[in-house]
Amino acid sequence: MLFAFASGIGAISAVFQLLKVGDHVILPDDVYYAVNKLMEDVLKRWNLTYSMIDMSNIEDVENAIQQNTQLIWLESPSNPQLKISDIKSISKIAKKNNILTVVDNTWLTPVFQNPMKLGADIVVHSSTKYFGGHSDVLGGCVVLNDSKLADDIKAIQRLSGAVPSPFDCWLIGRGIQTLHLRITKQTKNAFKLAKYLESHPKVLQVLYPGLKSHPQHKLAKKQQNKGYGAMVSILLNMTEEETYNISTKLKLFTSATSLGGVESLVEHRKSVEGPDSLTPDNLIRISVGIEHINDLKADWEQALSS
Ligand SMILES: Cc1ncc(COP(=O)(O)O)c(C=O)c1O
């Protein structure tokens, strides 16, 4: 069953509204920034508590479970550090402890990852990203296959108002028709760009699960359906200011906070997230589009050598 929302964060909020006062949630330590803010600025007032941990470490997940833990939130790859978590093992641990496992599958889409087949209870997507695919619509969805949870989500969707407009639904439906083509091409470009950036002397590290150098490359290979996605983060051998300046020197990559569209986007994540962000100063997040790979590489070459 799929429930459509007016935005990804609308879908995410609906899932958190399944919880009750006093519940505890486990989140990745580099969870999508707005989820952290939602917990800290809104849901804390409802006495919900949370722990942020390194989800790529199973022992940390087990140790974080408390008596009142009701939900484990996963992003794999995580935003923006592209850590991979073992969805199957974590879902198993969660089930044993009567905890819901929720996976935000925005970055890989169902083309490359099917969390419910790996044991997750709920999957959420920001349809704003790859489903829409053209950076011109907002949307989100919650996917599940439990009728009790579905009744609850349906009531939350209907009563709290984050419903999408008919036109936005039509745009997202049209986008989904080309999802497979777009994300396959974007992923091919991302892999080639990641390889190129990895060999550049000004790049300290490339965070991309398709590279053998990625700490969870083997897990990504096993868990994902032959695709590593089109999001890449890089750490530059530079100060915060220099890193930010590089992001503005790119000509083909537009500076923007969203991702997943056909055109390549880039952002200096820390300056978007603000002073309490835990994202490294020297990190640039790249959403790779469908342009010619030679043009994408040439743009980085000129920006990095400027
Ligand atoms: C992983 C992830 N989930 C959810 C969202 C929120 O989606 P929306 O912008 O549609 O509210 C984002 C937005 O950047 C995201 O990156």
The ligand as a Gaussian input file, in Angstrom:
#p B3LYP/6-31G(d) Opt

LIG

0 1
 C       16.932000      11.424000       2.020000
 C       15.878000      12.486000       2.006000
 N       14.681000      12.213000       2.543000
 C       13.704000      13.149000       2.577000
 C       13.901000      14.414000       2.078000
 C       12.793000      15.435000       2.181000
 O       12.105000      15.533000       1.002000
 P       11.232000      16.810000       0.555000
 O       12.206000      17.822000       0.057000
 O       10.365000      16.250000      -0.539000
 O       10.449000      17.269000       1.725000
 C       15.138000      14.726000       1.515000
 C       15.364000      16.074000       0.976000
 O       16.450000      16.478000       0.660000
 C       16.147000      13.736000       1.471000
 O       17.356000      13.985000       0.946000

